[in-house]
Amino acid sequence: MSDVAQPRRVSAVIRALNEGQHIGRLLRGLDQQTVKLDEIILVDSGSTDDTVAIAEAAGCTVVRIAKNEFSFGRALNRGCAAATGDILLFASAHVYPVYDTYVEHLVSAFDRPGVAIAYGRQIGDERTKYSESRVMLKWFPTENIWDQGHPFSNNANAAIRRSVWQASPYDETLTGLEDLDFARKAIASAHKIAYVADAPVVHVHEETWGVIRNRYRREAIAYARIVEGSKMSLPRAVALALTNITGDYLGAARANRLHNNVIGIPLFRLAQFIGTWEGFRQPDHVSERLLERFYYPANSQQQVPTAAPGRKIEYSEGT
Protein backbone atom coordinates (compact mmCIF):
# COMPACT_ATOMS: atom_id res chain seq x y z
CA MET A 1 0.00 0.00 0.00
CA SER A 2 1.36 3.43 -0.92
CA ASP A 3 2.16 5.90 1.86
CA VAL A 4 1.42 8.81 -0.46
CA ALA A 5 -1.87 10.50 0.46
CA GLN A 6 -4.38 10.55 -2.33
CA PRO A 7 -5.55 14.01 -3.39
CA ARG A 8 -9.00 14.99 -2.25
CA ARG A 9 -11.84 15.32 -4.69
CA VAL A 10 -13.86 18.46 -3.91
CA SER A 11 -17.43 18.96 -5.13
CA ALA A 12 -19.37 22.20 -4.74
CA VAL A 13 -23.12 22.04 -4.12
CA ILE A 14 -25.11 25.23 -4.75
CA ARG A 15 -28.83 25.58 -3.94
CA ALA A 16 -30.72 28.06 -6.08
CA LEU A 17 -34.11 29.48 -7.00
CA ASN A 18 -34.19 32.37 -9.49
CA GLU A 19 -30.62 33.44 -8.76
CA GLY A 20 -29.76 34.59 -12.29
CA GLN A 21 -28.80 38.01 -10.96
CA HIS A 22 -26.16 36.56 -8.62
CA ILE A 23 -24.97 33.10 -9.60
CA GLY A 24 -22.72 34.23 -12.44
CA ARG A 25 -20.51 36.17 -10.04
CA LEU A 26 -20.20 33.17 -7.72
CA LEU A 27 -19.23 30.89 -10.60
CA ARG A 28 -16.64 33.35 -11.88
CA GLY A 29 -15.15 33.60 -8.42
CA LEU A 30 -14.96 29.82 -8.11
CA ASP A 31 -13.27 29.60 -11.51
CA GLN A 32 -10.41 31.82 -10.27
CA GLN A 33 -9.51 29.69 -7.27
CA THR A 34 -5.98 28.45 -6.58
CA VAL A 35 -7.47 25.04 -5.77
CA LYS A 36 -9.83 23.99 -8.52
CA LEU A 37 -13.13 22.29 -7.81
CA ASP A 38 -13.62 18.88 -9.39
CA GLU A 39 -17.29 19.55 -10.09
CA ILE A 40 -20.12 21.95 -9.31
CA ILE A 41 -23.63 20.65 -8.64
CA LEU A 42 -26.50 23.13 -8.91
CA VAL A 43 -29.67 22.07 -7.09
CA ASP A 44 -32.42 24.13 -8.69
CA SER A 45 -35.88 24.26 -7.12
CA GLY A 46 -37.86 25.57 -10.08
CA SER A 47 -36.12 28.70 -11.37
CA THR A 48 -38.02 30.61 -14.05
CA ASP A 49 -35.14 32.97 -14.90
CA ASP A 50 -31.77 32.18 -16.49
CA THR A 51 -30.21 30.54 -13.40
CA VAL A 52 -30.02 27.08 -14.97
CA ALA A 53 -28.77 28.37 -18.32
CA ILE A 54 -25.95 30.31 -16.62
CA ALA A 55 -24.98 27.27 -14.56
CA GLU A 56 -25.02 24.90 -17.52
CA ALA A 57 -22.92 27.31 -19.59
CA ALA A 58 -20.35 27.24 -16.78
CA GLY A 59 -20.23 23.44 -16.84
CA CYS A 60 -22.33 22.75 -13.75
CA THR A 61 -24.31 19.56 -13.31
CA VAL A 62 -27.94 20.51 -12.67
CA VAL A 63 -30.13 18.56 -10.25
CA ARG A 64 -33.78 19.61 -10.19
CA ILE A 65 -36.14 19.50 -7.25
CA ALA A 66 -39.80 20.52 -7.42
CA LYS A 67 -40.85 23.56 -5.41
CA ASN A 68 -43.41 21.51 -3.51
CA GLU A 69 -40.69 19.02 -2.52
CA PHE A 70 -38.17 21.62 -1.42
CA SER A 71 -36.65 21.87 2.00
CA PHE A 72 -33.15 23.07 2.76
CA GLY A 73 -32.10 19.64 3.97
CA ARG A 74 -33.68 17.78 1.06
CA ALA A 75 -32.01 20.04 -1.51
CA LEU A 76 -28.63 19.45 0.14
CA ASN A 77 -29.19 15.71 0.29
CA ARG A 78 -30.02 15.62 -3.42
CA GLY A 79 -26.92 17.62 -4.23
CA CYS A 80 -24.68 15.52 -1.99
CA ALA A 81 -26.03 12.32 -3.53
CA ALA A 82 -25.22 13.60 -7.02
CA ALA A 83 -21.73 14.75 -6.04
CA THR A 84 -18.66 12.51 -6.18
CA GLY A 85 -16.28 14.44 -3.94
CA ASP A 86 -14.72 13.38 -0.66
CA ILE A 87 -15.25 16.96 0.48
CA LEU A 88 -18.60 18.64 -0.24
CA LEU A 89 -18.43 22.43 -0.36
CA PHE A 90 -21.68 24.37 0.05
CA ALA A 91 -22.28 27.89 -1.19
CA SER A 92 -25.43 29.94 -1.41
CA ALA A 93 -26.12 31.10 -4.97
CA HIS A 94 -26.03 34.70 -3.75
CA VAL A 95 -22.56 34.65 -2.21
CA TYR A 96 -19.24 35.21 -3.94
CA PRO A 97 -15.67 34.58 -2.72
CA VAL A 98 -13.48 37.51 -1.77
CA TYR A 99 -10.11 35.86 -2.47
CA ASP A 100 -8.69 33.34 -4.92
CA THR A 101 -7.61 31.18 -1.96
CA TYR A 102 -11.19 30.68 -0.72
CA VAL A 103 -11.47 26.98 -1.62
CA GLU A 104 -7.87 26.33 -0.59
CA HIS A 105 -8.36 27.69 2.92
CA LEU A 106 -11.79 26.15 3.50
CA VAL A 107 -10.70 22.68 2.38
CA SER A 108 -7.39 22.83 4.27
CA ALA A 109 -9.36 22.70 7.53
CA PHE A 110 -9.79 18.98 6.89
CA ASP A 111 -6.03 18.48 7.23
CA ARG A 112 -6.64 18.75 10.96
CA PRO A 113 -7.60 15.51 12.73
CA GLY A 114 -11.26 15.06 13.55
CA VAL A 115 -12.64 18.00 11.57
CA ALA A 116 -15.94 17.03 9.94
CA ILE A 117 -17.37 20.48 9.18
CA ALA A 118 -15.67 23.73 8.21
CA TYR A 119 -17.50 26.97 7.64
CA GLY A 120 -16.15 30.30 6.48
CA ARG A 121 -16.58 33.96 7.20
CA GLN A 122 -19.43 35.99 5.69
CA ILE A 123 -19.40 39.73 5.12
CA GLY A 124 -21.72 42.17 3.39
CA ASP A 125 -21.28 44.71 0.63
CA GLU A 126 -22.85 48.07 -0.17
CA ARG A 127 -26.27 46.41 -0.54
CA THR A 128 -26.25 44.91 2.95
CA LYS A 129 -28.56 46.40 5.56
CA TYR A 130 -26.51 47.87 8.40
CA SER A 131 -28.08 45.67 11.08
CA GLU A 132 -27.45 42.57 8.98
CA SER A 133 -23.78 43.53 8.76
CA ARG A 134 -23.77 43.61 12.56
CA VAL A 135 -25.27 40.11 12.65
CA MET A 136 -22.46 38.94 10.37
CA LEU A 137 -19.91 40.64 12.62
CA LYS A 138 -21.30 38.69 15.57
CA TRP A 139 -21.51 35.34 13.82
CA PHE A 140 -18.30 35.48 11.80
CA PRO A 141 -15.20 36.82 13.61
CA THR A 142 -11.86 37.59 11.95
CA GLU A 143 -9.81 34.81 13.54
CA ASN A 144 -9.73 31.10 12.65
CA ILE A 145 -11.08 28.64 15.23
CA TRP A 146 -10.03 25.06 14.55
CA ASP A 147 -12.19 23.36 17.18
CA GLN A 148 -14.95 25.72 18.24
CA GLY A 149 -16.66 23.29 20.62
CA HIS A 150 -20.26 24.23 19.83
CA PRO A 151 -22.50 23.43 16.85
CA PHE A 152 -22.92 26.82 15.21
CA SER A 153 -22.39 26.48 11.46
CA ASN A 154 -23.76 28.07 8.30
CA ASN A 155 -24.22 26.31 4.98
CA ALA A 156 -24.12 29.51 2.93
CA ASN A 157 -20.33 29.03 3.13
CA ALA A 158 -19.26 25.64 4.42
CA ALA A 159 -17.77 22.25 3.63
CA ILE A 160 -18.23 18.79 5.10
CA ARG A 161 -16.73 15.33 4.79
CA ARG A 162 -18.85 13.16 2.53
CA SER A 163 -18.40 10.22 4.90
CA VAL A 164 -20.01 12.18 7.74
CA TRP A 165 -22.98 13.08 5.53
CA GLN A 166 -23.36 9.44 4.46
CA ALA A 167 -23.54 8.39 8.10
CA SER A 168 -26.12 11.07 8.97
CA PRO A 169 -27.79 12.99 6.10
CA TYR A 170 -29.51 16.32 6.57
CA ASP A 171 -32.93 16.39 8.22
CA GLU A 172 -35.37 17.05 5.37
CA THR A 173 -38.26 18.06 7.63
CA LEU A 174 -36.70 21.16 9.22
CA THR A 175 -37.82 24.64 8.11
CA GLY A 176 -34.25 25.92 8.44
CA LEU A 177 -31.05 25.52 10.47
CA GLU A 178 -30.33 22.14 8.91
CA ASP A 179 -26.67 23.10 9.31
CA LEU A 180 -27.04 23.53 13.08
CA ASP A 181 -28.83 20.19 13.38
CA PHE A 182 -26.15 18.44 11.30
CA ALA A 183 -23.40 20.04 13.39
CA ARG A 184 -25.00 18.97 16.68
CA LYS A 185 -25.08 15.38 15.47
CA ALA A 186 -21.47 15.61 14.29
CA ILE A 187 -20.30 16.85 17.69
CA ALA A 188 -22.31 14.09 19.38
CA SER A 189 -20.31 11.64 17.24
CA ALA A 190 -17.02 13.17 18.50
CA HIS A 191 -16.30 15.18 15.34
CA LYS A 192 -14.91 18.72 15.33
CA ILE A 193 -16.15 21.92 13.68
CA ALA A 194 -13.68 24.44 12.31
CA TYR A 195 -14.36 28.09 11.58
CA VAL A 196 -12.18 29.44 8.75
CA ALA A 197 -12.05 33.23 8.79
CA ASP A 198 -9.52 33.06 5.95
CA ALA A 199 -12.25 31.79 3.58
CA PRO A 200 -14.61 34.80 3.40
CA VAL A 201 -17.51 35.30 1.03
CA VAL A 202 -19.73 38.30 0.45
CA HIS A 203 -23.31 37.26 1.23
CA VAL A 204 -25.82 39.36 -0.67
CA HIS A 205 -29.22 39.69 1.03
CA GLU A 206 -31.68 41.99 -0.72
CA GLU A 207 -34.79 41.12 1.27
CA THR A 208 -37.99 42.95 2.12
CA TRP A 209 -38.89 43.37 5.78
CA GLY A 210 -41.54 40.67 5.41
CA VAL A 211 -39.02 38.21 4.00
CA ILE A 212 -36.61 38.97 6.85
CA ARG A 213 -39.35 38.39 9.41
CA ASN A 214 -40.29 35.08 7.78
CA ARG A 215 -36.64 33.97 7.62
CA TYR A 216 -36.19 34.45 11.34
CA ARG A 217 -39.58 32.89 12.07
CA ARG A 218 -38.84 29.66 10.20
CA GLU A 219 -35.35 29.49 11.71
CA ALA A 220 -36.82 29.86 15.20
CA ILE A 221 -39.34 27.12 14.43
CA ALA A 222 -36.45 24.87 13.43
CA TYR A 223 -34.39 25.88 16.46
CA ALA A 224 -37.27 24.99 18.77
CA ARG A 225 -37.30 21.50 17.25
CA ILE A 226 -33.53 21.05 17.31
CA VAL A 227 -32.99 22.34 20.86
CA GLU A 228 -35.68 20.58 22.86
CA GLY A 229 -37.62 22.82 25.19
CA SER A 230 -36.28 26.08 23.78
CA LYS A 231 -38.25 29.31 24.04
CA MET A 232 -38.16 33.06 23.76
CA SER A 233 -40.73 35.05 25.70
CA LEU A 234 -42.20 38.27 24.35
CA PRO A 235 -40.47 40.40 27.04
CA ARG A 236 -37.14 38.81 26.16
CA ALA A 237 -37.71 39.37 22.44
CA VAL A 238 -38.55 43.03 23.09
CA ALA A 239 -35.50 43.44 25.34
CA LEU A 240 -33.20 41.88 22.77
CA ALA A 241 -34.68 44.01 19.99
CA LEU A 242 -34.09 47.19 22.01
CA THR A 243 -30.58 46.10 23.00
CA ASN A 244 -29.66 45.36 19.40
CA ILE A 245 -31.22 48.60 18.12
CA THR A 246 -29.19 50.56 20.68
CA GLY A 247 -26.00 48.72 19.77
CA ASP A 248 -26.64 49.28 16.06
CA TYR A 249 -27.21 53.00 16.55
CA LEU A 250 -23.98 53.33 18.54
CA GLY A 251 -22.03 51.35 15.97
CA ALA A 252 -23.51 53.29 13.07
CA ALA A 253 -22.71 56.59 14.77
CA ARG A 254 -19.08 55.59 15.28
CA ALA A 255 -18.86 54.50 11.63
CA ASN A 256 -20.53 57.72 10.39
CA ARG A 257 -23.37 55.63 8.92
CA LEU A 258 -26.20 56.64 11.23
CA HIS A 259 -27.88 59.16 8.91
CA ASN A 260 -28.70 56.58 6.24
CA ASN A 261 -29.77 53.90 8.71
CA VAL A 262 -31.97 55.69 11.25
CA ILE A 263 -35.11 53.94 9.96
CA GLY A 264 -33.56 50.76 8.62
CA ILE A 265 -32.03 49.71 11.93
CA PRO A 266 -35.27 49.43 13.95
CA LEU A 267 -37.15 47.98 10.98
CA PHE A 268 -34.60 45.17 10.62
CA ARG A 269 -34.47 44.39 14.32
CA LEU A 270 -38.25 44.43 14.70
CA ALA A 271 -38.60 42.07 11.72
CA GLN A 272 -35.90 39.86 13.23
CA PHE A 273 -37.33 39.60 16.72
CA ILE A 274 -41.03 39.57 15.85
CA GLY A 275 -40.28 36.66 13.52
CA THR A 276 -38.12 34.98 16.14
CA TRP A 277 -40.76 35.32 18.86
CA GLU A 278 -43.42 33.93 16.51
CA GLY A 279 -41.31 30.87 15.78
CA PHE A 280 -39.98 30.29 19.29
CA ARG A 281 -43.26 29.85 21.12
CA GLN A 282 -42.27 26.70 22.97
CA PRO A 283 -41.93 26.05 26.75
CA ASP A 284 -38.88 25.39 28.94
CA HIS A 285 -35.22 26.38 28.54
CA VAL A 286 -33.01 27.39 25.64
CA SER A 287 -29.37 26.67 24.95
CA GLU A 288 -27.87 29.95 26.17
CA ARG A 289 -24.63 29.59 24.24
CA LEU A 290 -26.33 29.20 20.88
CA LEU A 291 -29.01 31.74 21.69
CA GLU A 292 -26.26 34.26 22.48
CA ARG A 293 -24.57 33.52 19.14
CA PHE A 294 -27.79 33.87 17.17
CA TYR A 295 -29.49 36.85 18.79
CA TYR A 296 -27.28 38.95 21.07
CA PRO A 297 -25.56 42.08 19.73
CA ALA A 298 -22.09 42.09 18.26
CA ASN A 299 -19.28 43.40 20.44
CA SER A 300 -19.10 47.12 19.89
CA GLN A 301 -15.32 47.06 19.67
CA GLN A 302 -13.69 47.05 16.25
CA GLN A 303 -12.26 43.70 15.16
CA VAL A 304 -8.53 43.67 14.47
CA PRO A 305 -7.76 43.72 10.72
CA THR A 306 -5.86 40.70 9.46
CA ALA A 307 -3.59 40.19 6.49
CA ALA A 308 -5.32 39.23 3.25
CA PRO A 309 -5.27 35.42 2.92
CA GLY A 310 -5.03 35.52 -0.89
CA ARG A 311 -5.38 37.65 -3.99
CA LYS A 312 -8.57 39.67 -3.91
CA ILE A 313 -10.83 38.83 -6.84
CA GLU A 314 -11.91 41.80 -8.94
CA TYR A 315 -15.53 41.63 -10.10
CA SER A 316 -16.87 43.86 -12.85
CA GLU A 317 -19.83 46.12 -12.10
CA GLY A 318 -23.13 44.24 -12.02
CA THR A 319 -21.53 40.79 -12.19
Residue, then its C-alpha position, 0 to 999 in steps of 0.5 A: m500500500s502506498d504511503v502517499a496520500q491521495p488528493r481529495r476530490v472536492s465537489a461544490v453544491i449550490r442551492a438556487l431558485n431564481e438566482g440569475q442576478h447573482i450566480g454568475r458572479l459566484l461561478r466566476g469567483l470559483d473559476q479563479q480559485t488556486v485550488k480547482l473544484d472537481e465539479i459543481i452541482l446546482v440544485d435548482s428548485g424551479s427557477t423561471d429565470d436564467t439561473v439554470a442556463i448560466a450554470e449549464a454554460a459554466g459546466c455545472t451539473v444541474v439537479r432539479i427538485a420541485k418547489n413543492e418538494f423543497s426543503f433546505g435539507r432535502a435540496l442538500n441531500r439531493g446535491c450531496a447524492a449527485a456529487t462525487g467528492d470526498i469533500l462537499l463544499f456548500a455555497s449559497a447562490h447569492v454569495y461570492p468569494v473575496y479571495d482566490t484562496y477561498v477553496e484552498h483555505l476552507v478545504s485545508a481545515f480537513d487536514r486537521p484531525g477530527v474536523a468534519i465540518a468547516y464553515g467560512r466567514q461571511i461579510g456584506d457589501e454596499r447592498t447589505k442592511y446595516s443591522e445585517s452587517r452587525v449580525m455577520l460581525k457577531w456570527f463570523p469573527t476575523e480569527n480562525i477557530w479550529d475546534q470551536g466546541h459548539p454546533f454553530s455552522n452556516n451552509a451559505n459558506a461551508a464544507i463537510r466530509r462526505s463520509v459524515w454526511q453518508a452516516s447522517p444525512y440532513d434532516e429534510t423536515l426542518t424549516g431551516l437551520e439544517d446546518l445547526d442540526f447536522a453540526r450537533k449530530a457531528i459533535a455528538s459523534a465526536h467530530k470537530i467543527a472548524y471556523v475558517a475566517d480566511a475563507p470569506v464570502v460576500h453574502v448578498h441579502e436583498e430582502t424585504w422586511g416581510v421576507i426577513r421576518n419570515r426567515y427568522r420565524r422559520e429558523a426559530i421554528a427549526y431551532a425549537r425543534i432542534v434544541e428541545g424545550s427552547k423558548m423566547s418570551l415576548p419580554r425577552a424578544v422586546a428586550l433583545a430588539l431594544t438592546n440590538i437597536t441601541g448597539d446598532y445605533l452606537g455602531a452606526a454613529r461611530a462609523n458615520r453611517l447613522h444618517n442613512n440607517v436611522i429607519g432601517i435599523p429598527l425595521f430590521r431588528l423588529a422584523q428579526f425579533i417579531g419573527t423569532w418570537e413567533g417561531f420560538r413559542q415553545p416552553d422550557h429552557v433554551s441553549e444559552r450559548l447558541l441563543e447568544r450567538f444567534y441573537y445577542p448584539a455584536n461586540s461594539q469594539q472594532q475587530v482587528p484587521t488581518a492580512a489578506p489570505g489571498r489575492k482579492i478577486e476583482y468583479s466587474e460592475g453588475t456581475 
